[in-house]
């Protein structure tokens, strides 16, 4: 009995197998960045503290008192577009001179109806798990002749990437990846944030930064907190005893296990949650039990934080 397959049938079979392989990749990553990245690696319970930990915490609590605390959601945060393998690619014109970065933006699987975050930064992330690639943009906008951006980065091999960009690349002022530390609605709904949190501050040290940051936009000479500083809640702290609303409790647990990284200068002491505007609905009032993000953070234990040595 012959097991030969007719040529035409072989072509159809191969085509079907190829389409299936493209549609359902075997190793599509579930989350961005390496498990060992500064965003995802858990902190040791006895991680050493910075010598000036108390002074930095005092400055942070001062900034909360003076400028207020907030969670950026529908503006000044980041929409994350997770796209399929067959999303058509377009050129995003870089409005500054950088041939290497322009080459990275020549073919981006950016949906035509994508909407950058409201606010001056106009941040946006495109993540394509099939190619294991992420693109991040600062100052993205759609003009009459197509997409333009002011700066950003391409992050190949995203599942193995550190989530840190070498200077001067990246959409944040610190070189810390834009998607890093962004709380996503499903994480808050599941009360499980398996990564560090990103935080912006009004008063950031000028001309100095600390690892894992690779640069800074700080403007406060001789004071402030350096970008890249990692705060954490002590491993010994009983978070259950703080009486926090469930989503904020999840944030506190993330701050205890992974820490809080200072990422950017901002108008208030600001966490970042994924911008839901492109979905047409806002889940955060329900998730946090209030539409006022300062109220949501009213009981966050800022004064219990400490600073981990870089």
ChimeraX attribute file (.defattr): number of C-alpha atoms within 10 A of each C-alpha:
attribute: neighborCount
match mode: 1-to-1
recipient: residues
	/A:1	3
	/A:2	4
	/A:3	5
	/A:4	7
	/A:5	10
	/A:6	8
	/A:7	9
	/A:8	9
	/A:9	10
	/A:10	12
	/A:11	12
	/A:12	11
	/A:13	13
	/A:14	12
	/A:15	12
	/A:16	12
	/A:17	12
	/A:18	11
	/A:19	11
	/A:20	11
	/A:21	11
	/A:22	15
	/A:23	13
	/A:24	12
	/A:25	13
	/A:26	9
	/A:27	10
	/A:28	13
	/A:29	18
	/A:30	8
	/A:31	13
	/A:32	24
	/A:33	25
	/A:34	18
	/A:35	16
	/A:36	13
	/A:37	19
	/A:38	25
	/A:39	28
	/A:40	23
	/A:41	16
	/A:42	18
	/A:43	17
	/A:44	10
	/A:45	11
	/A:46	10
	/A:47	13
	/A:48	11
	/A:49	16
	/A:50	17
	/A:51	11
	/A:52	12
	/A:53	16
	/A:54	15
	/A:55	13
	/A:56	21
	/A:57	19
	/A:58	15
	/A:59	16
	/A:60	22
	/A:61	19
	/A:62	14
	/A:63	18
	/A:64	18
	/A:65	12
	/A:66	12
	/A:67	17
	/A:68	17
	/A:69	24
	/A:70	22
	/A:71	24
	/A:72	21
	/A:73	26
	/A:74	21
	/A:75	22
	/A:76	22
	/A:77	27
	/A:78	31
	/A:79	29
	/A:80	26
	/A:81	19
	/A:82	15
	/A:83	16
	/A:84	16
	/A:85	16
	/A:86	11
	/A:87	13
	/A:88	13
	/A:89	14
	/A:90	16
	/A:91	17
	/A:92	23
	/A:93	21
	/A:94	23
	/A:95	13
	/A:96	11
	/A:97	10
	/A:98	10
	/A:99	10
	/A:100	9
	/A:101	18
	/A:102	20
	/A:103	14
	/A:104	18
	/A:105	24
	/A:106	14
	/A:107	13
	/A:108	20
	/A:109	24
	/A:110	23
	/A:111	15
	/A:112	13
	/A:113	8
	/A:114	16
	/A:115	21
	/A:116	26
	/A:117	28
	/A:118	17
	/A:119	12
	/A:120	11
	/A:121	19
	/A:122	22
	/A:123	29
	/A:124	27
	/A:125	26
	/A:126	22
	/A:127	24
	/A:128	24
	/A:129	22
	/A:130	18
	/A:131	16
	/A:132	20
	/A:133	18
	/A:134	27
	/A:135	27
	/A:136	25
	/A:137	28
	/A:138	25
	/A:139	20
	/A:140	25
	/A:141	20
	/A:142	16
	/A:143	8
	/A:144	6
	/A:145	7
	/A:146	12
	/A:147	16
	/A:148	20
	/A:149	21
	/A:150	17
	/A:151	24
	/A:152	29
	/A:153	26
	/A:154	23
	/A:155	24
	/A:156	15
	/A:157	17
	/A:158	22
	/A:159	22
	/A:160	16
	/A:161	20
	/A:162	22
	/A:163	24
	/A:164	23
	/A:165	24
	/A:166	13
	/A:167	14
	/A:168	16
	/A:169	20
	/A:170	24
	/A:171	27
	/A:172	27
	/A:173	22
	/A:174	31
	/A:175	26
	/A:176	32
	/A:177	30
	/A:178	30
	/A:179	29
	/A:180	23
	/A:181	30
	/A:182	25
	/A:183	25
	/A:184	18
	/A:185	19
	/A:186	12
	/A:187	14
	/A:188	21
	/A:189	17
	/A:190	11
	/A:191	18
	/A:192	16
	/A:193	25
	/A:194	21
	/A:195	26
	/A:196	29
	/A:197	28
	/A:198	27
	/A:199	27
	/A:200	23
	/A:201	25
	/A:202	23
	/A:203	24
	/A:204	26
	/A:205	20
	/A:206	18
	/A:207	15
	/A:208	19
	/A:209	21
	/A:210	18
	/A:211	18
	/A:212	24
	/A:213	26
	/A:214	20
	/A:215	25
	/A:216	25
	/A:217	19
	/A:218	24
	/A:219	16
	/A:220	15
	/A:221	12
	/A:222	11
	/A:223	14
	/A:224	19
	/A:225	24
	/A:226	28
	/A:227	33
	/A:228	26
	/A:229	23
	/A:230	29
	/A:231	29
	/A:232	25
	/A:233	25
	/A:234	20
	/A:235	16
	/A:236	9
	/A:237	13
	/A:238	10
	/A:239	17
	/A:240	11
	/A:241	7
	/A:242	13
	/A:243	11
	/A:244	19
	/A:245	16
	/A:246	17
	/A:247	23
	/A:248	20
	/A:249	20
	/A:250	21
	/A:251	28
	/A:252	25
	/A:253	25
	/A:254	23
	/A:255	26
	/A:256	24
	/A:257	23
	/A:258	26
	/A:259	31
	/A:260	28
	/A:261	28
	/A:262	28
	/A:263	32
	/A:264	25
	/A:265	23
	/A:266	16
	/A:267	14
	/A:268	21
	/A:269	25
	/A:270	27
	/A:271	27
	/A:272	25
	/A:273	25
	/A:274	23
	/A:275	28
	/A:276	21
	/A:277	18
	/A:278	16
	/A:279	10
	/A:280	7
	/A:281	9
	/A:282	16
	/A:283	17
	/A:284	23
	/A:285	12
	/A:286	11
	/A:287	19
	/A:288	19
	/A:289	14
	/A:290	12
	/A:291	14
	/A:292	13
	/A:293	19
	/A:294	16
	/A:295	14
	/A:296	21
	/A:297	20
	/A:298	14
	/A:299	14
	/A:300	19
	/A:301	14
	/A:302	19
	/A:303	13
	/A:304	13
	/A:305	24
	/A:306	23
	/A:307	25
	/A:308	22
	/A:309	16
	/A:310	13
